């Protein structure tokens, strides 16, 4: 079995990306397919999580090759950047429903306030 040493300078690397970086997969998508097909073992056990976090000290086996993960001793280890979830503030409409707080100066707000003040101004259906 051929050994490949892969040095990381982050806390971890995703499994599908690792397969791409060591040229076992042509792309990240092919790496995901290889994991889904059951072709990859991590520390001797079958791994089916495509984006499993591979850290220093782990051993990956795939296609007759063994990948030894080590960390760059000179690198300052930083966790990978993670996008923060978007938070909607009060009154910000949901894009799908169009719901939200309406401004107070709109015609509909003035109309509703006029209807509340004068109940006779309200139109009634001829069937009621």
Contact map, one row per residue, 1 for C-alpha under 8 A:
11100000000000000000000000000000000000000000000000000000000000011100000000000000000000000000000000000000000000000000000000000000
11110000000000000000000000000000000000000000000000000000000000011100000000000000000000000000000000000000000000000000000000000000
11111000000000000000000000000000000000000000000000000000000000001111000000000000000000000000000000000000000000000000000000000000
01111100000000000000000000000000000000000000000000000000000000001111000000000000000000000000000000000000000000000000000000000000
00111110000000000000000000000000000000000000000000000000000000000011110000000000000000000000000000000000000000000000000000000000
00011111000000000000010000000000000000000000000000000000000000000011110000000000000000000000000000000000000000000000000000000000
00001111100000000000000000000000000000000000000000000000000000000000111100000000000000000000000000000000000000000000000000000000
00000111111110000000000000000000000000000000000000000001000000000000111100000000000000000000000000000000000000000000000000000000
00000011111000000000000000000000000000000000000000000000000000000000001100111100000000000000000000000000000000000000000000000000
00000001111110000000000000000000000000000000000000000000000000000000001000001111000000000000000000000000000000000000000000000000
00000001111110000000000000000000000000000000000000000011000000000000000000001111000000000000000000000000000000000000000000000000
00000001011111000000000000000000000000000000000000001111000000000000000000000011000000000000000000000000000000000000000000000000
00000001011111101100000000000000000000000000000000001110000000000000000000000000000000000000000000000000000000000000000000000000
00000000000111111100000000000000000000000000000001111100000000000000000000000000000000000000000000000000000000000000000000000000
00000000000011111110000000000010000000000000000001111100000000000000000000000000000000000000000000000000000000000000000000000000
00000000000001111111000000011111001000000000000001100000000000000000000000000000000000000000000000000000000000000000000000000000
00000000000011111111100000110010000000000000000000100000000000000000000000000000000000000000000000000000000000000000000000000000
00000000000011111111110000000000000000000000000000000000000000000000000000000000000000000000000000000000000000000000000000000000
00000000000000111111111110010010000000000000000000000000000000000000000000000000000000000000000000000000000000000000000000000000
00000000000000011111111111110010000000000000000000000000000000000000000000000000000000000000000000000000000000000000000000000000
00000000000000001111111110000000000000000000000000000000000000000000000000000000000000000000000000000000000000000000000000000000
00000100000000000111111110000000000000000000000000000000000000000000000000000000000000000000000000000000000000000000000000000000
00000000000000000011111111000000000000000000000000000000000000000000000000000000000000000000000000000000000000000000000000000000
00000000000000000011111111000010000000000000000000000000000001100000000000000000000000000000000000000000000000000000000000000000
00000000000000000011111111110110000000000000000000000000000000000000000000000000000000000000000000000000000000000000000000000000
00000000000000000001001111110110000000000000000000000000000000000000000000000000000000000000000000000000000000000000000000000000
00000000000000001001000011111110000000000000000000000000000000000000000000000000000000000000000000000000000000000000000000000000
00000000000000011011000011111111000000000000000000000000000000000000000000000000000000000000000000000000000000000000000000000000
00000000000000010000000000111111100000000000000000000000000000000000000000000000000000000000000000000000000000000000000000000000
00000000000000010000000011111111110000000000000000000000000000000000000000000000000000000000000000000000000000000000000000000000
00000000000000111011000111111111111000000000000001000000000000000000000000000000000000000000000000000000000000000000000000000000
00000000000000010000000000011111111100000000000001100000000000000000000000000000000000000000000000000000000000000000000000000000
00000000000000000000000000001111111110000000000000000000000000000000000000000000000000000000000000000000000000000000000000000000
00000000000000000000000000000111111111110000000000000000000000000000000000000000000000000000000000000000000000000000000000000000
00000000000000010000000000000011111111110000001111000000000000000000000000000000000000000000000000000000000000000000000000000000
00000000000000000000000000000001111111100000000111000000000000000000000000000000000000000000000000000000000000000000000000000000
00000000000000000000000000000000111111100000000000000000000000000000000000000000000000000000000000000000000000000000000000000000
00000000000000000000000000000000011111111000011100000000000000000000000000000000000000000000000000000000000000000000000000000000
00000000000000000000000000000000011111111000010000000000000001100000000000000000000000000000000000000000000000000000000000000000
00000000000000000000000000000000011001111100011100000000000111100000000000000000000000000000000000000000000000000000000000000000
00000000000000000000000000000000000001111111111000000000000111000000000000000000000000000000000000000000000000000000000000000000
00000000000000000000000000000000000000011111111000000000011110000000000000000000000000000000000000000000000000000000000000000000
00000000000000000000000000000000000000001111100000000000011110000000000000000000000000000000000000000000000000000000000000000000
00000000000000000000000000000000000000001111110000000000001110000000000000000000000000000000000000000000000000000000000000000000
00000000000000000000000000000000000000001111111000000000000000000000000000000000000000000000000000000000000000000000000000000000
00000000000000000000000000000000000001111101111100000000000000000000000000000000000000000000000000000000000000000000000000000000
00000000000000000000000000000000001001011100111111000000000000000000000000000000000000000000000000000000000000000000000000000000
00000000000000000000000000000000001101010000011111000000000000000000000000000000000000000000000000000000000000000000000000000000
00000000000000000000000000000000001100000000001111110000000000000000000000000000000000000000000000000000000000000000000000000000
00000000000001110000000000000011001100000000001111110000000000000000000000000000000000000000000000000000000000000000000000000000
00000000000001111000000000000001000000000000000011111000000000000000000000000000000000000000000000000000000000000000000000000000
00000000000001100000000000000000000000000000000011111100000000000000000000000000000000000000000000000000000000000000000000000000
00000000000111100000000000000000000000000000000000111110000000000000000000000000000000000000000000000000000000000000000000000000
00000000000111100000000000000000000000000000000000011111010000000000100000000000000000000000000000000000000000000000000000000000
00000000001110000000000000000000000000000000000000001111110000000000110000000000000000000000000000000000000000000000000000000000
00000001001100000000000000000000000000000000000000000111110000000000111000000000000000000000000000000000000000000000000000000000
00000000000000000000000000000000000000000000000000000011111000000001110000000000000000000000000000000000000000000000000000000000
00000000000000000000000000000000000000000110000000000111111100000001100000000000000000000000000000000000000000000000000000000000
00000000000000000000000000000000000000000111000000000000111110000111100000000000000000000000000000000000000000000000000000000000
00000000000000000000000000000000000000011111000000000000011111000111000000000000000000000000000000000000000000000000000000000000
00000000000000000000000000000000000000011111000000000000001111111110000000000000000000000000000000000000000000000000000000000000
00000000000000000000000100000000000000111000000000000000000111111100000000000000000000000000000000000000000000000000000000000000
00000000000000000000000100000000000000110000000000000000000011111000000000000000000000000000000000000000000000000000000000000000
11000000000000000000000000000000000000000000000000000000000011111100000000000000000000000000000000000000000000000000000000000000
11110000000000000000000000000000000000000000000000000000000011111110000000000000000000000000000000000000000000000000000000000000
11110000000000000000000000000000000000000000000000000000001111011111000000000000000000000000000000000000000000000000000000000000
00111100000000000000000000000000000000000000000000000000001110001111100000000000000000000000000000000000000000000000000000000000
00111100000000000000000000000000000000000000000000000000111100000111110000000000000000000000000000000000000000000000000000000000
00001111000000000000000000000000000000000000000000000111111000000011111000000000000000000000000000000000000000000000000000000000
00001111000000000000000000000000000000000000000000000011100000000001111100000000000000000000000000000000000000000000000000000000
00000011110000000000000000000000000000000000000000000001000000000000111110000000000000000000000000000000000000000000000000000000
00000011100000000000000000000000000000000000000000000000000000000000011111100000000000000000000000000000000000000000000000000000
00000000000000000000000000000000000000000000000000000000000000000000001111100000000000000000000000000000000000000000000000000000
00000000000000000000000000000000000000000000000000000000000000000000000111110000000000000000000000000000000000000000000000000000
00000000100000000000000000000000000000000000000000000000000000000000000111111000000000000000000000000000000000000000000000000000
00000000100000000000000000000000000000000000000000000000000000000000000001111100000000000000000000000000000000000000000000000000
00000000111000000000000000000000000000000000000000000000000000000000000000111110000000000000000000000000000000000000000000000000
00000000111000000000000000000000000000000000000000000000000000000000000000011111000000000000000000000000000000000000000000000000
00000000011100000000000000000000000000000000000000000000000000000000000000001111100000000000000000000000000000000000000000000000
00000000011100000000000000000000000000000000000000000000000000000000000000000111110000000000000000000000000000000000000000000000
00000000000000000000000000000000000000000000000000000000000000000000000000000011111000000000000000000000000000000000000000000000
00000000000000000000000000000000000000000000000000000000000000000000000000000001111100000000000000000000000000000000000000000000
00000000000000000000000000000000000000000000000000000000000000000000000000000000111110000000000000000000000000000000000000000000
00000000000000000000000000000000000000000000000000000000000000000000000000000000011111000000000000000000000000000000000000000000
00000000000000000000000000000000000000000000000000000000000000000000000000000000001111100000000000000000000000000000000000000000
00000000000000000000000000000000000000000000000000000000000000000000000000000000000111110000000000000000000000000000000000000000
00000000000000000000000000000000000000000000000000000000000000000000000000000000000011111000000000000000000000000000000000000000
00000000000000000000000000000000000000000000000000000000000000000000000000000000000001111101000000000000000000000000000000000000
00000000000000000000000000000000000000000000000000000000000000000000000000000000000000111111000000000000000000000000000000000000
00000000000000000000000000000000000000000000000000000000000000000000000000000000000000011111000000000000000000000000000000000000
00000000000000000000000000000000000000000000000000000000000000000000000000000000000000001111100000011000000000000000000000000000
00000000000000000000000000000000000000000000000000000000000000000000000000000000000000011111110000011000000000000000000000000000
00000000000000000000000000000000000000000000000000000000000000000000000000000000000000000011111011111000000000000000000000000000
00000000000000000000000000000000000000000000000000000000000000000000000000000000000000000001111111110000000000000000000000000000
00000000000000000000000000000000000000000000000000000000000000000000000000000000000000000000111111100000000000000000000000000000
00000000000000000000000000000000000000000000000000000000000000000000000000000000000000000000011111000000000000000000000000000000
00000000000000000000000000000000000000000000000000000000000000000000000000000000000000000000111111100000000000000000000000000000
00000000000000000000000000000000000000000000000000000000000000000000000000000000000000000000111111110000000000000000000000000000
00000000000000000000000000000000000000000000000000000000000000000000000000000000000000000000111011111000000000000000000000000000
00000000000000000000000000000000000000000000000000000000000000000000000000000000000000000011110001111100000000000000000000000000
00000000000000000000000000000000000000000000000000000000000000000000000000000000000000000011100000111110000000000000000000000000
00000000000000000000000000000000000000000000000000000000000000000000000000000000000000000000000000011111010000000000000000000000
00000000000000000000000000000000000000000000000000000000000000000000000000000000000000000000000000001111110000000000000000000000
00000000000000000000000000000000000000000000000000000000000000000000000000000000000000000000000000000111110010000000000000000000
00000000000000000000000000000000000000000000000000000000000000000000000000000000000000000000000000000011111011000000000000000000
00000000000000000000000000000000000000000000000000000000000000000000000000000000000000000000000000000111111111000000000000000000
00000000000000000000000000000000000000000000000000000000000000000000000000000000000000000000000000000000111111100000000000000000
00000000000000000000000000000000000000000000000000000000000000000000000000000000000000000000000000000000011111110000000000000000
00000000000000000000000000000000000000000000000000000000000000000000000000000000000000000000000000000001111111111000000000000000
00000000000000000000000000000000000000000000000000000000000000000000000000000000000000000000000000000000111111111100000000000000
00000000000000000000000000000000000000000000000000000000000000000000000000000000000000000000000000000000001111111110000000000000
00000000000000000000000000000000000000000000000000000000000000000000000000000000000000000000000000000000000111111111000000000000
00000000000000000000000000000000000000000000000000000000000000000000000000000000000000000000000000000000000011111111100000000000
00000000000000000000000000000000000000000000000000000000000000000000000000000000000000000000000000000000000001111111110000000000
00000000000000000000000000000000000000000000000000000000000000000000000000000000000000000000000000000000000000111111111011000000
00000000000000000000000000000000000000000000000000000000000000000000000000000000000000000000000000000000000000011111111000000000
00000000000000000000000000000000000000000000000000000000000000000000000000000000000000000000000000000000000000001111111000000000
00000000000000000000000000000000000000000000000000000000000000000000000000000000000000000000000000000000000000000111111111000000
00000000000000000000000000000000000000000000000000000000000000000000000000000000000000000000000000000000000000000011111111000000
00000000000000000000000000000000000000000000000000000000000000000000000000000000000000000000000000000000000000000000011111100000
00000000000000000000000000000000000000000000000000000000000000000000000000000000000000000000000000000000000000000010011111100000
00000000000000000000000000000000000000000000000000000000000000000000000000000000000000000000000000000000000000000010011111110000
00000000000000000000000000000000000000000000000000000000000000000000000000000000000000000000000000000000000000000000000111111000
00000000000000000000000000000000000000000000000000000000000000000000000000000000000000000000000000000000000000000000000001111101
00000000000000000000000000000000000000000000000000000000000000000000000000000000000000000000000000000000000000000000000000111111
00000000000000000000000000000000000000000000000000000000000000000000000000000000000000000000000000000000000000000000000000011111
00000000000000000000000000000000000000000000000000000000000000000000000000000000000000000000000000000000000000000000000000001111
00000000000000000000000000000000000000000000000000000000000000000000000000000000000000000000000000000000000000000000000000011111
